[in-house]
Amino acid sequence: MNYSERKGIPIEDFDSSEYLVQKPCLVTFISLVFPRGYRGDRHIDRHRKTLQEIKDKSSSLFQERVDIDIFFIEKYIREISESGSKGVIQPVFELLRNYTHADVDAYIQGLETEGHKYGSFVFVITSYLPKYSLPTDLAFELYDVDMSLDYFINKMKSFESMALKPKIFLVQADNLDMPICEMHSGAGGAAPKTIVKKFPTDADCLIIFSTIHQRISTLPLDIFTIYPIPQSDQNTNASLVMQALIEILKLNPDKDLLLLTSSILGRVEEMIKEFKATHSSYQNIRFELPLFHTSLTKKVFLNKLVQQQ
């Protein structure tokens, strides 16, 4: 018995130049809507995630108020799946909001037995960059403690149910050290912490990890204030990386996702320049560009992942 037979993977999957996905895509949203250390703090609105209600009745998350990044990613994936031919198997959406480490750990463990139901996996994590994690870790806050992306991915390494299947991780972890109030020109501000890159080593993964604060995209134009910007559903811009991701994917629906990553990161860089051009007090603030890593061994097309017959 060869490797593919033992793993239950058709031999043609090994020979193909792209991932052959014949089962629905599992899209998991892991969301923390306010930073752990700010509970009860009068400044919590400064960092609380922008929420938007899903009003489309065709969505399995109908009437859920979700992080604005989740709102737009869910809408985009649902739209491309619904644009496919008749008989398309819809992606499965699951929302893990304000979960503890034990809850997320149990969810990941459940994929050992449940993963065989799916042909691909998209994990969208909207949270905060921990203040006191190891400097080498790519980590994000959960409701009670932090979780490193390395731990998350290593836990599923041995799952035969997920072997040779593409796993995409889109992480928006707001850096709380980034100033997200307008400041008087020349007032300065704390520079974002530098991230030392340590990426998980599991195969068939693509990771985009951004720490540019989500609220940057909703700041008014050069309005000088030392107060938090009011939370409002009128602030309907997603984070810069999610805006860039959706924009580039819409322009290139049939291109290999791996080939599009440079365009996505380039678009984020353009958006930062555009932001600084209209926010003079941020001229000297350094923005960390999103981090990118891939261990994909084949081409992956997002529209094919979510349009399974």
C-alpha positions as CSV (number, residue, x, y, z in Angstrom):
1,M,0.0,0.0,0.0
2,N,1.5,3.3,-1.0
3,Y,1.4,6.6,0.8
4,S,-1.6,8.0,-1.0
5,E,-3.7,4.9,-0.3
6,R,-2.8,4.9,3.4
7,K,-3.8,8.6,3.6
8,G,-7.0,8.1,1.6
9,I,-5.7,10.6,-1.0
10,P,-6.2,9.8,-4.7
11,I,-3.0,9.4,-6.6
12,E,-4.1,12.0,-9.1
13,D,-4.0,14.6,-6.3
14,F,-0.2,14.0,-6.0
15,D,0.3,14.3,-9.8
16,S,-1.8,17.5,-10.3
17,S,-0.1,20.9,-10.6
18,E,-3.0,22.4,-8.5
19,Y,-5.0,21.3,-5.5
20,L,-7.9,19.1,-6.7
21,V,-10.7,20.0,-4.3
22,Q,-13.8,17.9,-4.4
23,K,-15.5,18.7,-1.1
24,P,-16.8,21.9,0.4
25,C,-14.5,24.6,1.9
26,L,-14.6,25.1,5.6
27,V,-14.3,28.8,6.5
28,T,-13.7,29.4,10.2
29,F,-13.9,32.9,11.7
30,I,-12.1,33.3,15.0
31,S,-13.0,36.7,16.4
32,L,-12.1,38.7,19.5
33,V,-14.1,42.0,19.5
34,F,-12.2,43.9,22.2
35,P,-8.6,43.5,23.6
36,R,-8.4,41.4,26.8
37,G,-6.5,44.0,28.8
38,Y,-9.0,46.8,28.2
39,R,-12.1,45.2,29.7
40,G,-13.8,47.9,31.8
41,D,-11.4,50.5,30.6
42,R,-13.0,53.8,29.5
43,H,-10.7,53.8,26.5
44,I,-12.0,50.5,25.2
45,D,-13.7,52.2,22.2
46,R,-10.3,53.2,21.0
47,H,-9.6,49.6,20.2
48,R,-12.9,47.8,20.0
49,K,-13.5,46.2,16.6
50,T,-16.0,47.7,14.2
51,L,-19.1,45.5,14.0
52,Q,-21.5,45.0,11.1
53,E,-24.8,43.0,11.0
54,I,-25.1,40.4,8.3
55,K,-28.5,41.1,6.8
56,D,-28.5,38.8,3.8
57,K,-30.9,35.9,4.6
58,S,-29.0,33.6,2.3
59,S,-26.1,33.7,4.8
60,S,-25.7,31.0,7.5
61,L,-24.6,33.9,9.7
62,F,-27.8,35.9,9.1
63,Q,-28.4,38.6,11.8
64,E,-25.0,38.0,13.4
65,R,-23.1,41.2,14.3
66,V,-19.6,40.4,13.2
67,D,-16.2,42.0,12.9
68,I,-16.2,44.3,9.8
69,D,-13.3,42.2,8.3
70,I,-15.4,39.0,8.7
71,F,-18.4,40.8,7.3
72,F,-16.6,41.6,4.0
73,I,-14.7,38.3,3.7
74,E,-17.9,36.2,4.3
75,K,-19.8,38.3,1.8
76,Y,-17.0,38.0,-0.8
77,I,-16.7,34.2,-0.4
78,R,-20.4,33.7,-0.5
79,E,-20.8,35.8,-3.6
80,I,-18.2,33.9,-5.6
81,S,-19.6,30.6,-4.5
82,E,-23.1,31.7,-5.5
83,S,-21.8,32.8,-8.9
84,G,-20.8,29.3,-9.8
85,S,-22.8,26.9,-11.9
86,K,-25.9,25.2,-10.6
87,G,-25.3,22.4,-8.1
88,V,-22.3,24.1,-6.4
89,I,-21.7,22.9,-2.9
90,Q,-21.7,26.0,-0.7
91,P,-18.8,26.6,1.7
92,V,-19.4,26.0,5.4
93,F,-19.1,29.0,7.6
94,E,-18.4,28.7,11.4
95,L,-18.0,31.6,13.8
96,L,-16.0,31.3,17.0
97,R,-16.5,34.7,18.8
98,N,-14.8,35.5,22.1
99,Y,-13.6,31.9,22.5
100,T,-11.2,30.8,25.2
101,H,-7.9,29.0,24.4
102,A,-9.5,25.7,25.6
103,D,-12.5,26.3,23.2
104,V,-10.3,27.0,20.2
105,D,-8.1,24.0,21.1
106,A,-11.1,21.7,21.2
107,Y,-12.3,23.0,17.9
108,I,-9.0,22.3,16.2
109,Q,-8.9,18.9,17.8
110,G,-12.3,18.2,16.4
111,L,-11.0,18.6,12.9
112,E,-9.0,15.4,13.3
113,T,-12.2,13.5,12.9
114,E,-14.3,16.1,11.0
115,G,-11.7,17.3,8.5
116,H,-12.4,14.6,6.0
117,K,-15.7,16.3,5.3
118,Y,-13.9,19.2,3.7
119,G,-11.6,19.7,0.7
120,S,-9.9,23.0,1.9
121,F,-9.8,25.3,4.9
122,V,-9.8,29.0,5.3
123,F,-9.1,30.4,8.8
124,V,-9.9,34.1,9.3
125,I,-8.6,35.4,12.6
126,T,-9.5,38.9,13.7
127,S,-8.0,39.8,17.1
128,Y,-5.1,41.7,18.7
129,L,-1.4,41.4,18.8
130,P,-0.4,40.3,22.3
131,K,1.7,42.7,24.3
132,Y,3.7,40.1,26.2
133,S,4.1,37.2,23.9
134,L,7.5,35.8,23.0
135,P,9.2,38.1,20.5
136,T,9.7,35.3,18.0
137,D,6.0,34.2,18.0
138,L,3.3,35.2,15.6
139,A,0.4,35.2,18.1
140,F,-3.0,36.6,18.7
141,E,-5.2,37.2,21.7
142,L,-8.1,34.9,22.7
143,Y,-10.7,35.6,25.4
144,D,-8.5,34.4,28.3
145,V,-4.9,33.9,27.1
146,D,-2.9,34.2,23.9
147,M,-2.4,31.5,21.2
148,S,0.5,31.4,18.8
149,L,-0.1,30.6,15.2
150,D,2.7,28.0,15.5
151,Y,0.7,26.1,18.1
152,F,-2.5,26.4,16.1
153,I,-0.9,24.9,12.9
154,N,1.3,22.4,14.6
155,K,-1.7,20.9,16.4
156,M,-3.2,19.8,13.1
157,K,0.0,18.6,11.5
158,S,-0.7,15.0,12.2
159,F,-4.3,15.0,11.1
160,E,-4.7,12.6,8.2
161,S,-8.1,14.2,7.5
162,M,-6.3,17.5,6.5
163,A,-3.3,16.1,4.7
164,L,-2.5,17.5,1.2
165,K,-5.4,20.0,1.5
166,P,-4.8,23.8,1.2
167,K,-5.0,25.7,4.4
168,I,-5.2,29.5,4.2
169,F,-4.7,31.7,7.3
170,L,-5.8,35.4,7.1
171,V,-4.9,37.1,10.4
172,Q,-5.7,40.6,11.4
173,A,-4.1,41.2,14.8
174,D,-4.3,44.9,15.7
175,N,-1.2,46.3,17.2
176,L,-2.3,48.2,20.3
177,D,1.0,50.1,20.3
178,M,0.0,51.8,17.1
179,P,-1.6,55.3,17.7
180,I,-5.1,55.3,16.4
181,C,-6.1,58.9,17.4
182,E,-5.1,61.9,15.3
183,M,-2.3,63.8,16.9
184,H,-1.2,67.4,16.6
185,S,1.4,67.7,13.9
186,G,4.8,66.8,15.4
187,A,3.4,65.2,18.5
188,G,4.9,61.9,17.5
189,G,3.7,58.5,18.8
190,A,4.8,55.1,19.8
191,A,6.2,53.1,16.9
192,P,4.8,49.7,16.3
193,K,6.8,46.8,17.7
194,T,9.0,45.0,15.3
195,I,7.9,41.4,14.6
196,V,10.6,38.8,14.4
197,K,9.4,36.3,11.8
198,K,9.0,32.7,13.0
199,F,6.5,30.8,10.8
200,P,5.0,27.4,11.3
201,T,6.5,24.7,9.2
202,D,3.5,22.6,8.2
203,A,3.0,21.9,4.5
204,D,0.1,23.2,2.3
205,C,-0.4,26.5,4.2
206,L,-0.6,30.1,3.1
207,I,-0.4,32.8,5.8
208,I,-1.0,36.5,5.6
209,F,-0.5,38.2,9.0
210,S,-1.3,41.9,9.5
211,T,-0.8,44.0,12.6
212,I,-1.9,47.4,11.2
213,H,-4.7,48.5,13.5
214,Q,-8.1,48.0,12.0
215,R,-9.3,51.4,13.1
216,I,-6.7,53.2,10.9
217,S,-9.0,52.7,7.9
218,T,-11.8,54.7,9.7
219,L,-9.9,57.7,10.9
220,P,-11.3,61.0,9.7
221,L,-9.1,63.2,7.5
222,D,-6.7,65.3,9.6
223,I,-9.2,66.0,12.4
224,F,-7.0,66.7,15.5
225,T,-8.4,65.0,18.6
226,I,-7.0,63.2,21.6
227,Y,-10.2,61.4,22.2
228,P,-11.3,57.9,20.9
229,I,-13.2,58.0,17.6
230,P,-16.8,57.0,18.3
231,Q,-17.8,53.5,17.4
232,S,-20.3,53.6,14.6
233,D,-21.7,51.3,11.9
234,Q,-21.0,54.2,9.6
235,N,-17.3,53.3,9.9
236,T,-17.7,50.5,7.3
237,N,-14.1,50.1,6.1
238,A,-12.4,46.8,6.6
239,S,-8.8,46.7,7.7
240,L,-6.2,47.7,5.1
241,V,-5.1,44.1,4.4
242,M,-8.6,42.8,4.0
243,Q,-9.5,45.6,1.7
244,A,-6.5,44.9,-0.4
245,L,-7.1,41.2,-0.4
246,I,-10.7,41.5,-1.7
247,E,-9.8,44.2,-4.2
248,I,-7.0,42.1,-5.8
249,L,-9.0,38.9,-5.8
250,K,-11.9,40.6,-7.5
251,L,-9.6,41.9,-10.2
252,N,-7.9,38.5,-10.7
253,P,-10.6,35.8,-9.9
254,D,-8.9,33.1,-11.9
255,K,-5.3,33.6,-10.9
256,D,-3.2,31.4,-8.5
257,L,-3.5,33.0,-5.0
258,L,0.2,32.5,-4.4
259,L,1.0,34.7,-7.4
260,L,-1.3,37.4,-6.2
261,T,0.3,37.8,-2.7
262,S,2.9,40.3,-4.0
263,S,0.0,42.4,-5.5
264,I,-1.9,42.2,-2.2
265,L,1.1,43.4,-0.2
266,G,1.9,46.0,-2.8
267,R,-1.7,47.3,-2.6
268,V,-1.4,47.6,1.2
269,E,1.8,49.6,0.8
270,E,-0.1,52.0,-1.7
271,M,-3.0,52.4,0.8
272,I,-0.5,53.3,3.6
273,K,1.0,56.0,1.3
274,E,-2.5,57.3,0.5
275,F,-3.4,57.3,4.2
276,K,-0.3,59.3,5.1
277,A,-1.0,61.8,2.3
278,T,-4.3,62.7,4.1
279,H,-3.2,62.3,7.7
280,S,-0.2,64.5,8.2
281,S,0.4,63.6,11.8
282,Y,1.2,60.0,10.7
283,Q,4.1,61.0,8.4
284,N,6.7,59.7,10.8
285,I,4.8,56.7,12.1
286,R,6.2,53.4,10.8
287,F,3.7,50.9,9.6
288,E,4.6,47.2,9.6
289,L,3.6,45.7,6.3
290,P,1.7,42.4,6.5
291,L,3.8,39.3,6.8
292,F,3.5,36.6,4.2
293,H,4.6,32.9,4.3
294,T,3.7,29.9,2.2
295,S,4.4,26.2,2.2
296,L,1.8,25.5,-0.6
297,T,3.1,22.8,-2.9
298,K,0.6,23.4,-5.7
299,K,-1.4,26.2,-7.3
300,V,-4.5,27.3,-5.4
301,F,-7.5,29.2,-6.8
302,L,-9.9,30.6,-4.2
303,N,-12.9,30.6,-6.6
304,K,-12.4,26.8,-7.2
305,L,-12.1,26.2,-3.5
306,V,-15.6,27.6,-2.8
307,Q,-17.3,26.4,-6.0
308,Q,-17.3,22.6,-5.5
309,Q,-19.8,20.6,-7.6
